[in-house]
């Protein structure tokens, strides 16, 4: 976890992600990435120069009509001294059963993000921290290039003027391997995704392509991120 926090601090300081007095809400899906982010930010409150308040929020899609069991995450938040809020929704019913979306991941992500934004405002948070890491950014770069003919990825920091809310991604300098190692060593209560699209999405195909290319071109994610930084693409 120390290695992950070191990389997070570098990103947080480079992009001025957190200012004194901020209230930061961590979007918690239950996966390793968001839980590692939550745990690290909770620990960093002890020594990070800018003092901030931390909260955790989850949007439950209620897959197959069943509420997700977040009890272990609630227990973790209690241990960390972090307020935790859950919003139960009918996202699964709307997207998969009513609309029968051919590209459900895109709509689901947009709807969940909007709900997270609303929860932030309700809880008085001015920052929303998301668990994207370096490999996510590199994969998004390739997805944008191959599918949309656009060069770029998501931004480390994004200000949403309509919501007066700032999204931050403190783990962008950490690899997925480093995040996974931190989650495993800390024994975080990761929830296995019940999503029917898990491991079948376009992002999963890009992830497999990245893994194959990395055998010939080592440190590919780092090179993509480095190139975006040199060119100043997408706020990098």
C-alpha positions in Angstrom: 0.0 0.0 0.0 3.0 2.3 0.6 4.0 2.1 -3.0 0.5 2.9 -4.2 0.2 5.9 -1.9 3.5 7.2 -3.1 2.3 7.1 -6.7 -1.0 8.6 -5.7 0.7 11.5 -3.9 2.8 12.2 -7.0 -0.3 12.5 -9.1 -2.3 14.4 -6.5 0.5 17.0 -6.2 1.3 17.3 -9.9 -2.3 18.0 -10.8 -3.4 19.8 -7.6 -6.1 17.3 -7.0 -6.9 18.1 -3.4 -6.9 21.5 -1.7 -7.2 22.3 2.0 -10.8 21.9 3.2 -12.0 19.7 0.3 -14.6 17.1 0.9 -13.7 14.1 -1.3 -16.2 11.4 -2.1 -14.8 8.1 -3.4 -17.0 6.3 -5.9 -16.9 2.7 -4.6 -18.1 0.0 -6.9 -16.8 -2.8 -4.7 -13.9 -3.8 -7.1 -10.3 -3.8 -6.2 -9.5 -0.4 -7.8 -12.1 1.7 -5.9 -11.5 -0.1 -2.6 -7.7 0.4 -2.9 -8.3 4.1 -3.6 -10.6 4.4 -0.6 -8.2 2.7 1.8 -5.2 4.7 0.5 -7.0 8.1 0.7 -8.2 7.2 4.2 -4.6 6.5 5.3 -3.2 9.6 3.6 -5.4 11.8 5.7 -2.8 11.4 8.4 0.1 13.0 6.6 -1.1 14.7 3.3 -0.3 18.4 3.5 -3.8 19.5 2.4 -6.3 18.4 5.0 -9.5 16.9 3.6 -12.7 15.2 4.6 -13.3 11.7 3.1 -16.6 10.0 2.3 -17.6 6.9 0.3 -20.5 6.5 -2.1 -21.9 3.5 -4.0 -24.6 3.2 -6.7 -26.1 -0.2 -6.7 -27.4 -1.3 -10.2 -29.3 -4.2 -8.5 -28.2 -6.8 -11.0 -30.9 -9.4 -11.7 -33.2 -7.5 -9.4 -31.2 -8.3 -6.3 -29.6 -5.7 -4.0 -25.8 -6.0 -3.7 -24.4 -6.9 -0.3 -22.1 -4.0 0.7 -22.0 -5.0 4.4 -18.3 -5.7 4.3 -17.5 -2.4 2.7 -19.7 -0.7 5.3 -17.6 -2.4 8.0 -14.4 -1.3 6.3 -15.7 2.3 6.2 -16.6 2.1 9.9 -13.1 1.0 10.7 -11.5 3.7 8.6 -13.8 6.4 10.0 -15.4 7.2 6.6 -19.1 8.1 6.1 -20.6 5.7 3.6 -23.8 6.1 1.5 -25.5 3.7 -0.8 -28.1 4.4 -3.5 -30.2 1.5 -4.6 -31.3 1.8 -8.3 -33.1 -0.2 -11.0 -30.3 0.3 -13.5 -30.1 -3.4 -14.4 -33.8 -3.5 -15.1 -33.8 -0.3 -17.1 -30.8 -1.1 -19.3 -30.9 -4.9 -19.7 -34.6 -5.7 -19.4 -36.6 -2.6 -20.5 -34.3 -1.0 -23.1 -32.3 -4.2 -23.9 -29.3 -2.0 -24.9 -26.9 -3.4 -27.5 -24.1 -1.4 -25.9 -25.2 -1.5 -22.2 -21.8 -0.5 -20.7 -21.7 3.0 -22.2 -25.2 3.9 -20.9 -24.7 2.2 -17.6 -21.5 4.1 -17.0 -23.1 7.5 -17.9 -26.2 6.9 -15.7 -24.1 5.7 -12.7 -21.8 8.6 -13.1 -24.7 11.0 -13.0 -26.0 9.4 -9.9 -22.6 9.7 -8.2 -22.5 13.4 -9.1 -25.9 13.9 -7.4 -24.8 12.0 -4.3 -21.7 14.1 -4.1 -23.8 17.3 -4.0 -26.2 15.8 -1.5 -23.4 14.9 0.8 -21.6 18.3 0.5 -18.6 16.8 -1.4 -16.9 19.1 -3.9 -14.6 16.4 -5.3 -15.4 12.9 -6.7 -12.4 10.5 -6.7 -12.5 7.6 -9.2 -10.4 4.5 -9.2 -9.0 4.7 -12.7 -5.3 3.7 -12.9 -2.6 4.0 -15.6 -3.7 0.9 -17.5 -7.3 2.2 -17.6 -6.0 5.5 -19.2 -3.9 3.6 -21.8 -6.8 1.3 -22.7 -9.2 4.3 -23.0 -6.6 5.9 -25.3 -6.7 2.9 -27.6 -10.5 2.6 -27.5 -10.9 6.2 -28.5 -8.4 5.8 -31.3 -9.7 2.5 -32.7 -13.5 3.1 -32.2 -13.8 6.9 -32.5 -10.8 8.0 -34.4 -10.0 10.4 -31.5 -6.6 10.8 -29.9 -6.8 11.2 -26.1 -8.1 9.7 -22.9 -9.9 10.8 -19.8 -8.4 13.7 -17.8 -6.6 13.4 -14.5 -8.8 16.3 -13.3 -12.1 17.3 -14.8 -14.3 20.2 -13.6 -18.0 19.8 -14.2 -19.4 23.4 -14.4 -23.0 22.3 -14.4 -22.6 20.5 -11.1 -19.8 22.7 -9.7 -18.0 19.4 -9.0 -14.5 18.2 -9.8 -13.6 14.6 -10.7 -10.1 13.4 -9.7 -8.2 10.2 -10.5 -5.5 9.9 -7.9 -4.2 6.5 -9.1 -3.3 7.5 -12.7 0.4 6.9 -12.1 -0.2 3.4 -10.7 -0.4 0.3 -12.8 -3.2 -2.2 -12.4 -0.6 -4.7 -11.0 0.4 -2.3 -8.3 -3.3 -1.6 -7.4 -4.1 -5.4 -7.3 -1.1 -6.1 -5.1 -2.1 -3.3 -2.6 -5.6 -4.6 -2.4 -4.5 -8.2 -1.9 -1.9 -7.4 0.8 -4.4 -5.2 2.7 -7.1 -7.9 2.5 -9.7 -5.5 1.1 -13.3 -7.0 0.8 -13.5 -7.1 -3.0 -17.0 -7.9 -4.4 -17.0 -10.1 -7.5 -19.0 -8.3 -10.2 -22.3 -10.0 -11.0 -22.6 -7.9 -14.2 -23.6 -10.0 -17.2 -21.2 -8.0 -19.4 -18.2 -8.7 -17.1 -15.1 -9.8 -19.1 -17.1 -9.4 -22.4 -17.0 -5.7 -23.0 -15.0 -3.7 -25.6 -12.6 -2.7 -22.8 -11.9 -6.3 -22.1 -10.9 -6.9 -25.7 -8.6 -3.8 -25.6 -7.1 -5.2 -22.3 -6.3 -8.5 -24.1 -4.8 -6.6 -27.0 -2.7 -4.5 -24.6 -1.4 -7.6 -22.9 -0.5 -9.2 -26.2 1.3 -6.0 -27.5 3.1 -5.6 -24.2 5.0 -8.9 -24.8 6.7 -7.2 -27.8 6.6 -3.6 -26.5 7.2 -3.7 -22.7 5.9 -0.9 -20.4 3.3 0.0 -23.1 0.9 1.7 -20.7 3.7 3.9 -19.3 4.8 4.8 -22.9 1.2 5.8 -23.9 0.8 7.9 -20.7 4.2 9.4 -21.2 3.4 10.4 -24.7 0.1 12.0 -23.7 2.0 14.0 -21.0 4.7 15.2 -23.5 2.0 16.4 -25.9 -0.3 17.8 -23.2 -3.2 15.6 -24.5 -6.4 15.5 -22.4 -5.0 17.6 -19.6 -2.1 15.2 -19.0 
